[in-house]
Amino acid sequence: MAKKLSIAGILRLTSDQLKRIRKRVANGGHVDQMQEVDALVGLAKEMADRQLAGLESPADENDGSVQDGDDAKN
């Protein structure tokens, strides 16, 4: 069974793959298309950031603020 990579390991692997892709695009004489590659990578990063933000948000609506009826009685 293959060892499961950590999130940090997956990000390192992804970064290494991206570097190889960029190098191959440049070495293949397609430097003019590098802007499109960078735009697609930026879009993918934005989508990942949004998904991660959704995973990190609290599941319930209670953010710890005082609600009606929660006030301390004096």
Contacts in CASP RR format, 6 or more apart in sequence:
PFRMAT RR
TARGET T0000
AUTHOR 0000-0000-0000
METHOD contacts of the structure
MODEL  1
MAKKLSIAGILRLTSDQLKRIRKRVANGGHVDQMQEVDALVGLAKEMADR
QLAGLESPADENDGSVQDGDDAKN
5 13 0 8 1.000
18 41 0 8 1.000
21 37 0 8 1.000
22 34 0 8 1.000
22 37 0 8 1.000
25 31 0 8 1.000
25 33 0 8 1.000
25 34 0 8 1.000
25 37 0 8 1.000
26 34 0 8 1.000
END
